[in-house]
Amino acid sequence: MPESRPQTIAKITWRLMPFLGLLYLIAYIDRQNVSYAKLQMVGDLGLSEAAYGLGASLFFIGYFLFEVPSNVILARVGARRWLARIIFSWGLVTLALAFTQNATMFYILRFLLGAAEAGFFPGVLFALTLWFPQMYRGRMVGLFMAWSALANAVGSTVGGALLDLDGMMGLKGWEWVFIATGIPAVIMGVVTYFFLPDRPETATFLDAGEKKWLHDVLERENAAQGQQPHGSPFAALLDRRVQLLALFYVAFPLGAYGLSYWLPTVVKGFGVSNTTNGLLNVIPWACVALALWWVPRNAARTGDQTWHIVIPALIAAACLALSVVVPGNGLKFALLCVAAAGIFAPQPVFWSLPPSFLSGATAAAGIAAINSVGNLGGFIAQNAVPWIGDVTGSQLAPMWFLAACMVLGALMTFVVQAALRRHKPTGRMRPAE
């Protein structure tokens, strides 16, 4: 029933992607709101930039420890219930951050936020493997991740404006940041429980023929790709391909979180107000959204993965390095906008790799392991970037470090593709029809 394909994919896309994207927007704002709260919170809590960066980065330790178990549970109990739990609990922790009294409390709550949110991003990636054939996944991941760019744009605007509410109703501006960003998560946790279907078999918006077509396509793909089931979901963690992809992925969250965490501080150094800072920071994320739309679509059209990872990463590295040495705030900012696009654009293409050799519960565990280890790049970035800034006294010097990480990530692409080819006849995606 080939005519079912465009109709079925369109139905699934319109039913799932806007909703999942909205959830990711809320998640990304709630993990990045510290970059704006920092502009006031550092002084109120009496912290150095490096000490605050440590607290912000503890999110990734909680994330790392709980990510794989969380995704394995999701595979067993279904996306609807488990994602609802994740979203509701991180909303509560975000609200609690508004009442932070000291550094210790800040550190504990950032760790708990990571533990609460663990499993959301890889859980969605795993869910997409249940709903979309291989040729569509890169585009869907790109569409999903584009909401992170919108989140940064919204967070930039709202974060700066909320800081300027300092003193309203007796609350500090940074307290308003956490209250205003935590409430939507609590609400959407409840909505998710009633709105999100677990898997195609239980979806009421697909008819029997569409469900059968999708089931048959996914079964054929799994068989053709030679996916090997592991005895236990956790056995996927011992797969060398999973381990290699996890190490490879570190470079991209490192660059992404390093830049997004530090960018408001760089722009603040231009001498602008909090609100103007937020408005200016919309621009790089508009560039990211465009790149996340175009790069995975072109990768699917051409069937190429390697160069759609390598070229954006190298462009990002060049722009980050040049931003340190070129004169003029306008040119520096323009280079950082392009760098942001280059850091984010390869990631949807990257996430098309794990489902090529993982399926079922092992895919849930493997994707979570890759994401959890990779996101330690965020821990590294949110400690190294402010430390470099403190040591050098320069707000732009950390860009050298991020540039080096992106070059390493570009070079690792060739190592990873060679390793995957040893287990599979081809590492190329089928072109979209």
C-alpha positions in Angstrom: 0.0 0.0 0.0 2.7 2.6 -1.1 0.2 5.4 -1.3 -0.1 5.2 2.5 3.4 6.5 3.0 3.1 10.3 2.5 -0.4 10.4 4.0 0.7 8.4 7.1 4.0 10.2 7.6 2.2 13.6 7.3 -0.4 12.5 9.9 2.3 11.4 12.3 4.4 14.5 11.8 1.5 16.9 12.4 0.2 14.9 15.4 3.5 14.4 17.2 6.2 16.9 16.1 4.7 20.2 17.2 3.8 18.8 20.6 7.2 17.1 21.2 8.9 20.3 19.9 6.9 22.4 22.4 8.1 20.1 25.2 11.7 20.4 24.1 11.3 24.1 24.0 10.3 24.1 27.6 13.0 21.6 28.5 15.7 23.7 26.8 14.6 26.9 28.5 14.6 25.2 31.9 18.2 23.9 31.5 19.5 27.2 30.0 17.7 29.7 32.2 20.8 29.7 34.4 22.7 31.6 31.7 20.5 34.6 32.3 19.9 34.2 36.0 23.7 34.2 36.3 23.8 37.9 35.4 22.3 38.7 38.8 22.6 35.4 40.8 26.4 35.4 40.9 26.4 38.6 42.9 23.5 37.7 45.1 25.0 34.4 46.1 28.6 35.7 46.3 30.0 33.3 43.7 32.8 33.6 41.2 32.1 32.8 37.6 33.9 29.4 37.9 31.9 28.5 41.1 28.6 29.3 39.4 29.7 27.4 36.4 30.3 24.3 38.6 26.8 24.6 40.0 25.2 25.0 36.6 27.1 22.0 35.3 26.0 19.7 38.0 22.8 19.3 35.9 24.8 17.1 33.6 26.0 14.8 36.4 22.5 14.1 37.4 21.6 13.7 33.8 24.5 11.2 33.2 23.7 9.0 36.2 19.9 8.6 35.5 19.7 8.8 31.7 20.1 5.1 30.8 17.8 3.7 33.5 15.2 6.4 32.7 15.2 5.4 29.0 15.0 1.7 29.8 12.0 2.4 32.0 10.4 4.5 29.2 10.8 1.6 26.8 8.9 -0.7 29.2 6.1 1.6 30.5 5.6 3.7 27.4 6.4 7.3 26.4 3.1 8.8 27.6 3.4 8.0 31.3 7.2 8.3 31.6 7.6 11.6 29.7 4.8 13.1 31.7 6.6 12.1 34.9 9.9 13.6 33.6 8.3 16.9 32.6 6.3 17.4 35.7 9.2 16.7 38.0 11.7 19.0 36.3 9.1 21.7 36.4 8.9 21.4 40.2 12.7 21.5 40.6 12.8 24.6 38.4 10.3 26.3 40.6 12.4 25.4 43.6 15.4 27.1 42.1 13.6 30.4 42.5 14.0 30.0 46.3 17.7 29.3 46.3 19.3 30.7 49.4 22.9 29.7 49.0 25.5 28.0 46.8 24.9 24.5 48.4 21.2 24.7 47.6 21.9 25.8 44.1 24.3 22.9 43.5 21.8 20.3 44.9 18.9 21.7 42.8 20.9 21.8 39.6 21.8 18.1 40.2 18.2 17.2 40.8 17.1 19.0 37.7 19.4 16.9 35.6 18.2 13.7 37.4 14.5 14.8 36.8 15.0 15.6 33.1 17.2 12.5 32.4 15.6 10.5 29.7 13.6 13.2 27.9 15.8 13.9 24.9 16.9 10.2 24.3 13.4 9.1 25.1 12.0 11.2 22.3 14.7 10.0 19.9 13.8 6.4 20.8 10.1 7.1 20.3 10.9 8.5 16.8 12.4 5.2 15.8 9.0 3.6 16.5 7.1 6.1 14.4 9.3 7.0 11.4 11.2 5.0 8.8 14.9 5.5 8.6 14.8 8.0 5.6 12.6 10.4 7.7 14.4 10.3 11.0 17.2 12.8 10.3 14.6 15.3 9.2 12.4 14.6 12.2 15.3 15.0 14.6 16.2 18.2 12.9 12.7 19.5 13.2 12.6 18.4 16.8 15.9 20.1 17.6 14.9 23.3 15.8 12.7 23.9 18.8 15.9 24.1 20.9 16.9 27.1 18.7 13.4 28.6 19.2 13.9 27.9 23.0 17.1 29.8 23.0 15.5 32.7 21.1 12.4 32.7 23.4 14.7 32.2 26.5 16.9 35.1 25.4 14.0 37.5 25.0 12.1 36.3 28.1 15.2 35.9 30.3 16.4 39.4 29.7 12.9 40.9 30.2 12.4 38.9 33.4 15.6 40.1 34.9 14.4 43.6 34.4 11.4 42.7 36.7 13.9 42.9 39.6 12.0 44.1 42.7 8.5 43.4 41.5 6.3 41.8 44.2 9.5 41.7 46.3 11.2 39.2 44.1 14.6 39.4 42.4 14.8 39.3 38.6 16.5 35.9 38.7 13.8 34.5 40.9 11.2 35.6 38.3 13.3 33.7 35.6 12.9 30.4 37.4 9.2 30.9 38.4 8.1 31.9 34.9 10.0 29.0 33.2 9.0 26.3 35.8 5.2 26.8 35.6 4.8 25.7 31.9 6.6 22.4 32.6 4.3 21.5 35.5 1.3 22.2 33.3 2.6 20.3 30.3 3.5 17.3 32.4 -0.2 16.9 33.0 -1.2 17.6 29.4 1.4 15.0 28.1 -0.2 12.2 30.2 -3.6 12.7 28.4 -2.4 13.7 24.9 0.7 11.7 23.9 0.2 8.2 22.4 2.7 5.5 23.5 3.3 3.9 20.1 1.7 3.5 16.6 -0.3 0.4 17.7 -2.3 2.4 20.2 -2.7 5.6 18.1 -6.3 6.5 17.5 -5.4 8.9 14.7 -4.1 6.1 12.4 -6.4 3.6 10.8 -5.6 -0.1 10.6 -4.1 0.1 7.1 -1.7 2.9 8.1 -0.6 1.0 11.2 0.1 -2.1 9.1 2.1 -0.2 6.5 4.2 1.4 9.1 4.8 -1.8 11.0 5.8 -3.7 7.8 8.2 -0.9 6.7 9.9 -0.8 10.1 10.2 -4.5 10.3 11.8 -4.7 6.8 14.3 -1.9 7.7 15.3 -3.6 10.9 15.9 -6.9 9.0 17.8 -5.2 6.2 20.1 -3.3 8.5 21.1 -6.4 10.3 20.3 -5.1 13.7 21.4 -7.5 16.4 19.3 -7.8 19.6 21.3 -7.8 22.8 20.4 -10.2 25.7 19.7 -7.3 28.0 19.1 -3.6 27.2 22.1 -2.7 29.3 24.3 -5.0 27.2 24.1 -2.3 24.5 26.4 -0.3 26.7 29.2 -2.8 26.0 28.8 -2.5 22.3 32.0 -0.7 21.0 30.0 1.2 18.4 27.8 2.7 21.2 31.0 3.6 23.2 32.6 5.2 20.2 29.5 7.2 19.3 29.3 8.4 22.9 32.8 9.7 22.8 32.3 11.2 19.4 29.2 13.0 20.5 30.9 14.8 23.4 32.3 17.5 21.1 28.8 18.8 20.0 27.1 19.3 23.4 30.4 20.8 24.6 30.4 23.4 21.8 26.6 23.9 22.1 26.4 24.4 25.8 29.7 26.3 26.0 28.5 28.8 23.5 24.9 29.1 24.6 25.9 29.4 28.3 28.5 32.1 27.7 26.9 34.0 24.8 24.7 36.3 27.0 27.9 37.2 29.0 29.8 38.0 25.8 26.9 40.2 24.5 26.6 41.9 27.9 30.2 42.9 27.5 29.2 44.9 24.5 27.6 47.3 27.0 23.9 46.6 26.3 20.9 46.4 28.7 19.5 43.0 29.9 16.5 43.4 27.5 18.6 44.3 24.5 20.9 41.4 25.4 18.0 39.1 25.2 16.8 40.5 21.9 20.2 40.3 20.3 20.5 36.7 21.3 17.5 35.8 19.2 19.7 36.2 16.1 22.1 33.3 16.5 19.2 30.9 17.3 17.4 32.0 14.1 20.5 30.9 12.3 20.6 27.6 14.1 16.9 26.9 13.2 17.6 27.5 9.5 20.7 25.2 9.7 18.7 22.5 11.5 16.1 22.6 8.8 18.4 22.6 5.8 21.3 20.3 6.7 19.4 17.1 7.6 17.1 17.5 4.6 20.1 17.9 2.3 21.9 14.9 4.0 18.8 12.8 3.4 18.5 14.0 -0.2 22.1 13.3 -1.1 22.5 10.2 1.0 25.7 11.6 2.6 26.3 11.7 6.4 30.0 12.3 6.8 30.4 15.7 5.1 27.1 17.0 6.6 28.8 16.5 10.0 32.3 17.5 9.1 31.8 20.7 7.1 29.4 22.5 9.6 31.7 21.5 12.5 34.8 23.0 10.7 32.8 26.2 9.8 31.9 26.5 13.5 35.5 26.0 14.6 36.7 28.7 12.2 34.1 31.2 13.2 34.7 30.6 16.9 38.5 31.2 16.5 38.0 34.3 14.3 35.6 35.8 16.8 38.5 36.2 19.2 40.8 38.2 16.9 38.6 40.2 14.5 37.9 43.9 15.4 34.4 45.3 16.2 31.6 43.9 18.2 29.3 43.6 15.2 31.7 41.3 13.3 32.4 39.2 16.4 28.7 38.7 17.0 28.1 37.8 13.4 30.8 35.1 13.5 29.3 33.7 16.7 25.9 33.5 15.0 27.4 31.3 12.2 29.3 29.3 14.7 26.1 28.5 16.6 24.5 27.2 13.4 27.6 25.1 12.6 27.6 23.5 16.1 24.0 22.4 16.0 23.4 21.5 12.4 25.4 18.2 12.3 23.5 16.7 15.3 20.3 15.5 13.6 22.6 13.7 11.0 24.6 12.2 13.9 21.4 10.8 15.5 20.6 8.9 12.4 23.6 6.6 13.1 22.6 4.7 16.3 19.2 3.3 14.9 21.2 1.7 12.0 22.5 -1.0 14.4 20.2 -0.8 17.5 16.5 -1.6 17.9 13.9 -2.2 20.6 14.9 -1.8 24.2 18.6 -1.9 23.3 18.0 1.2 21.2 16.5 2.9 24.2 19.6 2.0 26.3 22.1 2.7 23.6 20.7 6.1 22.6 20.5 7.1 26.2 24.1 6.0 26.9 25.4 8.0 23.9 23.4 11.1 24.9 24.4 10.8 28.6 28.1 10.5 28.0 28.0 13.1 25.2 26.2 15.5 27.4 29.1 15.4 29.8 30.5 17.8 27.3 28.0 20.3 28.8 29.6 19.6 32.2 33.0 20.2 30.8 31.9 23.3 28.9 30.2 25.0 31.9 33.3 24.6 34.0 36.0 25.1 31.4 34.5 28.2 29.7 34.1 30.3 32.9 37.4 29.1 34.2 39.2 30.2 31.0 37.3 33.5 31.2 38.4 34.0 34.8 42.1 33.1 34.2 42.5 35.1 31.0 40.2 38.0 31.9 38.8 37.8 28.4 35.1 37.0 27.6 36.1 35.7 24.2 39.2 33.6 25.0 37.0 30.5 25.8 36.1 30.5 22.1 39.5 29.1 21.3 38.8 26.1 23.4 35.4 25.5 21.8 36.9 25.8 18.4 39.5 23.1 19.2 36.7 20.8 20.4 34.8 21.2 17.1 37.9 20.4 15.1 38.3 17.2 17.1 34.6 16.3 16.5 35.0 16.8 12.8 38.1 14.5 12.7 36.3 11.9 14.8 33.6 11.7 12.2 36.0 9.7 9.9 36.9 7.3 12.7 33.3 6.6 13.5 32.2 6.0 10.0 35.1 3.6 9.4 34.1 1.7 12.5 30.5 1.5 11.4 31.4 0.3 7.9 33.3 -2.6 9.4 30.0 -3.9 10.8 27.8 -2.9 7.9 28.2 -2.9 4.0 27.4 0.9 3.8 27.2 3.8 6.2 25.1 5.9 3.8 21.5 6.8 4.3 19.0 5.9 1.6 18.1 9.0 -0.4 14.6 10.3 0.3 12.1 9.4 -2.4 
